[in-house]
Amino acid sequence: MTLPRQIPAGARVVVRITEGVDPADGRMKFRDFVGHVTSWDGYTLELVRDPAANGSRPAQNVTIHQEQIATLKPVPERPKTQPRP
């Protein structure tokens, strides 16, 4: 994949990374990260991963190296929900 030269800080993106071939089934495995870009120098992507919508995982700082990236694309912000009374 051709990666962009610049990604503005604060942009919300989804990044799919390769995790290697699963020895059990011989298929490539991937993992997705959705979050806001902190920095991108063309080699290393720093982002704050969004917390899980159901509250099971807090926000995380993630470092992803360009050779791991399979796809990268912008995504819209998560809709704001009203708290239930």
URMOMO-V635461 format. One record per residue. PHI is phi in whole degrees, 0 to 359 (* if undefined). OMEGA is omega in whole degrees, 0 to 359 (999 if undefined). Layout:
phi & omega
PHI & OMEGA
PHI & OMEGA
This chain:
phi & omega
* & 175
277 & 182
266 & 180
291 & 177
288 & 182
231 & 171
227 & 183
293 & 175
300 & 180
95 & 179
294 & 177
266 & 184
226 & 167
246 & 181
239 & 174
257 & 179
247 & 177
273 & 177
247 & 179
102 & 182
271 & 178
284 & 181
295 & 182
288 & 183
239 & 177
74 & 182
257 & 177
293 & 179
248 & 183
231 & 173
221 & 180
252 & 175
233 & 176
242 & 180
182 & 183
256 & 181
292 & 173
263 & 177
201 & 178
210 & 180
250 & 182
93 & 180
235 & 183
232 & 177
256 & 175
252 & 177
215 & 174
260 & 181
290 & 179
298 & 174
292 & 178
297 & 182
298 & 181
268 & 177
83 & 183
281 & 180
219 & 177
285 & 175
299 & 182
223 & 170
276 & 185
231 & 173
246 & 181
234 & 179
271 & 187
303 & 181
288 & 178
276 & 189
283 & 175
267 & 176
216 & 178
210 & 178
207 & 178
287 & 176
225 & 179
289 & 177
297 & 176
292 & 180
297 & 177
282 & 178
248 & 178
275 & 178
295 & 179
281 & 180
288 & 999
